[in-house]
Structure formats: C-alpha cells, structure tokens
Amino acid sequence: MRIEDLMSELRDLYTIVIVTQNMQQTARVADRTAFFTATVDETTGDRTGELVEFDLTITIFESPSDPRTEAYITGRFG
C-alpha cells in the first residue's frame, strides 16, 4: 500500500509505467491500461508482441473493446 500511495503522490510530477499481472493493483493505481499479448507464427514458432488494447483503466476493466482483453481480465485467458 505504501508504494501505491507514493505512486499517487508522484503521478502529478512524473509519468509512471508499471508492468504487473496483478489485476487488482492495476485497477487501483492506473489511469490508463494497456493489454499486450504475443502472437505466435504457426510456421516458425516465433513470437511477436501485439498491443491488443489501450484505454482508460475503467474502460478496459468494465467494457473492453477486444474479446481477448475481456478474457484476460476475467481469468479465461493467460
């Protein structure tokens, strides 16, 4: 909680980027949220990062526009 409080204090002065898999923490501290995934090339097995969705955190958590985002947030993917 102390780190989250500090982040709230510093957000007016700095841009803070956090990477987390903790959905509860993201919902508490983020103004905006991005959801990334990896696309796998079926022939080579290579993985390419893909930005699936970026929006206000409340939008991502309450009405995501991509079904993959909703699946991840609800625990049905990943």
DRENSE-12319 format. One line per field, with one value per residue: residue number from 0; residue in three letters; x, y negated, z of N, C-alpha, C, CB in turn. Coordinates in steps of 0.1 Angstrom, whole numbers, plus 5000, padded with zeros to 4 digits. Each point is the difference from the previous one (the first is absolute). Glycine has a CB too. Layout:
BEGIN
i (NUM|...) $
aa (ALA|...) $
n_xx (X|...) $
n_yy (Y|...) $
n_zz (Z|...) $
ca_xx (X|...) $
ca_yy (Y|...) $
ca_zz (Z|...) $
c_xx (X|...) $
c_yy (Y|...) $
c_zz (Z|...) $
cb_xx (X|...) $
cb_yy (Y|...) $
cb_zz (Z|...) $
This chain:
BEGIN
i (0|1|2|3|4|5|6|7|8|9|10|11|12|13|14|15|16|17|18|19|20|21|22|23|24|25|26|27|28|29|30|31|32|33|34|35|36|37|38|39|40|41|42|43|44|45|46|47|48|49|50|51|52|53|54|55|56|57|58|59|60|61|62|63|64|65|66|67|68|69|70|71|72|73|74|75|76|77) $
aa (MET|ARG|ILE|GLU|ASP|LEU|MET|SER|GLU|LEU|ARG|ASP|LEU|TYR|THR|ILE|VAL|ILE|VAL|THR|GLN|ASN|MET|GLN|GLN|THR|ALA|ARG|VAL|ALA|ASP|ARG|THR|ALA|PHE|PHE|THR|ALA|THR|VAL|ASP|GLU|THR|THR|GLY|ASP|ARG|THR|GLY|GLU|LEU|VAL|GLU|PHE|ASP|LEU|THR|ILE|THR|ILE|PHE|GLU|SER|PRO|SER|ASP|PRO|ARG|THR|GLU|ALA|TYR|ILE|THR|GLY|ARG|PHE|GLY) $
n_xx (5008|5029|4996|4972|5011|5022|4979|4984|5026|5007|4971|5010|5029|4994|4984|4995|5008|4985|5009|4972|4996|4984|4970|5005|5022|4983|4977|5020|5014|4983|4993|5001|4995|5022|4982|5033|4987|5027|4984|5012|5012|4976|5030|5016|4983|5000|4985|4991|4999|4969|5001|4975|4997|5017|4972|5005|5016|4970|5005|5015|4976|4973|5006|5030|4991|5011|4976|5031|4988|4979|5022|5018|4977|4990|5031|4995|5035|5027) $
n_yy (5012|4988|5004|4986|4974|4995|5001|4976|4982|5004|4993|4968|5009|5022|5006|5021|5019|5019|5023|5009|5030|4976|5001|4985|4982|4991|4989|4982|4984|4995|4968|5026|5031|5003|5028|5005|5026|5010|4997|5032|4989|5026|4998|4995|5012|4966|4993|4976|4987|5001|4969|5024|4969|4972|4994|4982|5024|4997|5014|5025|5007|4996|5010|5021|4985|5031|5024|4994|4980|5021|5023|4983|4992|5030|5014|5005|4995|5013) $
n_zz (5000|4995|4968|5000|5015|4978|4976|5013|5001|4970|4985|5002|4988|4977|4974|5027|4973|5025|4980|5020|4990|5022|4979|5029|4988|4975|5018|5017|4977|4972|4998|4982|5005|4976|5000|4990|4987|4991|4970|5006|4969|5001|4990|5027|5025|4992|5028|4980|5031|4990|5014|5008|5004|5002|5021|5022|5017|4993|4971|5011|5020|4982|4970|4993|4972|5007|5006|5010|5023|5009|5002|5020|5020|5005|5007|4965|4997|5016) $
ca_xx (4992|5009|5005|4989|4998|5011|4997|4989|5006|5009|4994|4999|5013|5007|4993|5004|4996|5001|4997|4995|4990|4991|4989|4995|5009|4998|4987|5001|5010|5002|4990|4998|5005|5003|5001|5009|5001|5009|4994|5009|5000|4998|5011|5013|4999|5004|4990|5001|4992|4989|4991|4986|4990|5005|4989|4999|4999|4986|4995|5006|4995|4986|4994|5011|4995|5005|4996|5012|5002|4990|5004|5011|4996|4991|5008|4998|5011|5012) $
ca_yy (4988|4988|4997|4994|4986|4992|4998|4989|4987|4996|5000|4987|4995|5010|5011|5013|5012|5012|5012|5008|5010|5000|4992|4991|4988|4992|4993|4990|4990|4995|4991|5007|5014|5006|5014|5006|5015|5004|5008|5010|5004|5015|5007|4998|5000|4987|4992|4985|4992|4993|4992|5004|4990|4990|4991|4997|5012|5003|5005|5013|5009|5001|5003|5001|5002|5012|5011|5006|4993|5004|5014|4999|4994|5009|5012|5011|5000|4996) $
ca_zz (5000|5000|4987|4992|5005|4995|4985|4999|5002|4989|4987|4995|4995|4992|4993|5006|4993|5008|4993|5010|4997|5011|4994|5010|5002|4988|5001|5011|4999|4987|4993|4987|4999|4987|5000|4989|5000|4990|4989|4996|4986|5000|4992|5006|5015|5005|5007|4997|5009|4994|5009|4997|5004|5009|5003|5015|5008|5002|4988|4998|5009|5000|4987|4990|4986|4993|5008|5007|5012|5010|5005|5009|5012|5008|5003|4991|4991|5007) $
c_xx (5009|5005|4989|4997|5011|4998|4990|5006|5009|4994|4997|5013|5007|4991|5006|4994|5003|4996|4996|4991|4989|4988|4994|5008|4999|4988|5001|5009|5001|4990|4997|5006|5002|5000|5007|4998|5010|4993|5011|4999|5000|5011|5013|5000|5005|4988|5002|4990|4989|4993|4986|4990|5007|4989|5001|4998|4986|4994|5005|4993|4985|4994|5011|4994|5005|4997|5012|5003|4991|5003|5011|4996|4991|5007|4997|5011|5012|5002) $
c_yy (4987|4996|4994|4986|4991|4998|4990|4986|4995|4999|4986|4994|5009|5009|5013|5011|5012|5012|5010|5011|5000|4990|4991|4988|4991|4992|4988|4988|4993|4991|5007|5013|5005|5015|5005|5015|5003|5008|5010|5003|5016|5007|5000|5002|4987|4993|4986|4994|4993|4992|5003|4988|4990|4990|4996|5013|5004|5007|5014|5011|5002|5003|5000|5002|5012|5012|5007|4993|5004|5014|4999|4994|5009|5014|5011|5001|4996|5007) $
c_zz (5000|4986|4991|5005|4994|4985|4998|5002|4989|4986|4994|4995|4990|4993|5006|4992|5009|4991|5011|4995|5011|4995|5011|5002|4988|5001|5011|4996|4986|4995|4986|5000|4986|5002|4988|5001|4989|4990|4996|4986|5000|4992|5006|5015|5006|5007|4997|5010|4993|5010|4996|5002|5010|5002|5014|5007|5002|4988|4997|5009|5000|4986|4989|4986|4994|5009|5007|5013|5011|5005|5009|5014|5009|5003|4991|4989|5007|5012) $
cb_xx (4982|5007|5016|4990|4990|5016|5006|4983|5000|5017|4989|4982|5002|5020|4996|5001|5005|4997|5015|5003|5017|5019|4995|4991|5016|5012|4988|4997|5012|5011|5009|5000|4988|5013|4978|5016|4976|5019|4985|4999|5013|4976|4988|5006|5004|5018|4998|5006|5019|4997|5018|5006|4980|5024|4985|4990|5021|4998|4998|5022|5019|5000|4979|5016|4999|5019|4981|5009|5008|4983|4992|5015|5002|4981|4999|4975|4985|4999) $
cb_yy (5013|5007|5019|5023|5009|5009|5024|5017|5006|5012|5021|4997|4990|4999|4987|4990|4989|4988|4996|4981|5014|5005|5019|5020|5014|5017|5021|5018|5012|5021|4979|4978|5004|4980|5002|4980|5003|5000|4981|5010|4979|4996|4994|4985|5024|4999|5017|5003|4998|5018|4981|5024|5015|5003|5010|4977|4994|4981|4977|4989|4994|4985|4989|5009|4976|4987|5004|5006|4981|4986|5009|4997|4978|4988|4993|4997|4994|4979) $
cb_zz (5012|5024|5002|4997|5022|5017|4996|5008|5024|5013|5007|5016|5022|5015|4978|5023|4977|5022|4980|5016|4987|5018|4984|5011|5013|4986|4993|5016|5017|4995|5012|4988|5022|4991|5013|5001|5007|5017|4992|5023|4993|5001|4980|4981|4999|4982|5018|4976|5016|4983|5002|5007|4996|4992|4982|4995|5011|5017|4991|4993|5014|5019|5008|5018|4998|4989|4984|4977|4987|4989|4978|4980|4988|4989|5023|5004|4981|4990) $
